[in-house]
Amino acid sequence: MNQKYMVPLAGVLLLFLLAYAGVEGAGMQWFFGIIVPYVAVIAFVGGFVRRVMGWAASAVPFRIPTTCGQQKSLPWIKQNCIDNPDKASGVFMRMVLEIFLFRSLFRNTKAAFNRNEKNKLTYSWEIFLWVGALAFHYSFLVVIIRHLRFFLEPVPSCLKFLEFFDGIVQLGLPGLFISGAVLLLAALFLLARRIFDAKVSYISLAADYFPLFLIIGIAASGIAMRYFTKVDIIGIKSFTMGLVTFHPVIPDGVGGLFYAHIFMVSALFAYFPVSKLMHMGGIFLSPTRNMANNNRAKRHVNPWNYAVDIHTYEQYEDHFREKMIDAGLPVDKKE
């Protein structure tokens, strides 16, 4: 078995068992339900701000936007205003399409050798990766927004409206939340791609598998609590409201599965700032995306281009002339 994904899987299973056994066997509800969530939120907020501030303070002395189309040139040559923008409006449209529709991923292609045509290099459209990524991110967003009903009292009408449409498919009681099922299936698809696609598996690290296993565990435990074990919703509401109001309480009748779910969510929060998941904040500060390509129209001076004491060749030769002559090297001046 491949250790790159077996070790992260074992780690997530250990997190689940640690919380479940700690609550069911040792009665540590206060630790896994109060201390761990507060520490995780502090680590998430502090780490997120620190990473973003570090990126914002990084020097970007040159215009380095990624260009995929015709640059602004002669009047009769049509410019690609989105893939090669020269104005802030084009950059804005490019960022909107990138953030909300993953436009660069939509345009992504996969290269492979076609054995039926004498190993000819061919390119194919990776539409399934784009669909899977969209389904994963948007279903995750809906799940997070929908869970806000546990932290707000009264629950806003917009959240009730979202919950109604998310659960519009009535398959048994309680009704099926589409976002939860899509999140689990999309995460499994992305995991399967990393495991079974040889090229993707080759470049994947254990750090790429761990958050996927963690999200799958969170989604699976959430689905289990809703459709199989039937946890006390009123007790959970009082628990979450206590966390928000800084008057935490431990509800009765809530088992270890709920605290294992909370523990895995807390682990994801704490792990987020030090992982690749920080692309959520990094996309806004990426100089390859948020800069206009107007190098030909405007001169950009490096603000960090401070004066440097130079050493000319004449000075170099004056310093080493005798040694150069002894070594047989040509010199401009004999004396």
HELIX and SHEET records of a PDB file:
HELIX    1   1 GLN A    3  GLU A   24  1                                  22    
HELIX    2   2 GLN A   29  TRP A   30  1                                   2    
HELIX    3   3 PHE A   31  ILE A   35  3                                   5    
HELIX    4   4 VAL A   36  ALA A   56  1                                  21    
HELIX    5   5 ALA A   88  LEU A  101  1                                  14    
HELIX    6   6 ARG A  103  PHE A  106  1                                   4    
HELIX    7   7 ARG A  115  GLU A  117  5                                   3    
HELIX    8   8 ILE A  127  ARG A  146  1                                  20    
HELIX    9   9 HIS A  147  PHE A  150  5                                   4    
HELIX   10  10 SER A  157  ASP A  166  1                                  10    
HELIX   11  11 ILE A  178  PHE A  196  1                                  19    
HELIX   12  12 ALA A  198  ILE A  203  1                                   6    
HELIX   13  13 ALA A  206  ALA A  224  1                                  19    
HELIX   14  14 MET A  225  THR A  229  3                                   5    
HELIX   15  15 ILE A  233  VAL A  244  1                                  12    
HELIX   16  16 GLY A  256  TYR A  271  1                                  16    
HELIX   17  17 PHE A  272  VAL A  274  5                                   3    
HELIX   18  18 LYS A  276  MET A  278  5                                   3    
HELIX   19  19 HIS A  279  GLY A  282  1                                   4    
HELIX   20  20 ILE A  283  LEU A  285  5                                   3    
HELIX   21  21 TYR A  313  ASP A  326  1                                  14    
SHEET    1   A 2 THR A 109  ASN A 114  0                                        
SHEET    2   A 2 LYS A 120  TRP A 125 -1                                        
END                                                                             
